[in-house]
Amino acid sequence: MQQTLPAVMRATWTDLTVEHHGVGLFRGFSYAVPDGMVIGVVGASSAALDVALRALAGRFTPVRGTVVITGAPASVAVVGATTGPDRPDPLQRVREAVSEVSRVPQGSTGRAFAEWSLTAAGLADLGDRLVGDLTVAERVRLGLALAASAGASVIVLDISAAAADPTAAELMVLLRQLANGGRLVIVGAPTAHEAMDVVLPVPAPMEVLS
């Protein structure tokens, strides 16, 4: 009889307690997840939500507890939609920006992998567009394409800026597909979505709702 091997945990949070300006975001939170999951961090768009996402990614020092992510920091991509020193040149073409960071897997070509990454992020028709001409929602997607192209196993992003966009529902479907392809996706959003396997309200007492 064939035995099923236990799932390897990509991220493990142990007794994680995180505060932001005196507000408790996580209190004694312990959980472990494998690749293939979408973790939703749900709350109003704010600095606190950003802190919560970075804390789960191991990029913010907690009051107490530990974050262990297999392959970190190289395996983790924290997506910034519109700001930050590492954002693409606004005069660069979308396809060029993605090709520049691509870690091309064996058996593929640079252009083919860049096109795959654009398609995975819903930008297949915008490869020749200037980065500076993208809408906020499209820049969120570009951040997602950059993370996928760079080979990240854990993708962390806040889609709050694009929540009111008509394509927001499609973005959640894309995140679900990326997770199904063998990634862990941690997404900040104003409301829960059926694509999320686990929902963490922030700020709130830490009870996992799945």
Secondary structure, DSSP 8 states (H G I E B T S, - for coil): --------EEEEEEEEEEEETTEEEEEEEEEEEETT-EEEEES-SSHHHHHHHHHHTT-S--SEEEEEETTTTTTEEE--SS-STTS--TTSBHHHHHHHH----TT--HHHHHHHHHHHTT-TT-TTSBGGG--HHHHHHHHHHHHHHTT-SEEEEE-GGGTTSTTHHHHHHHHHHHHHTT-EEEEEESS--TT-SEEEESSS----B-
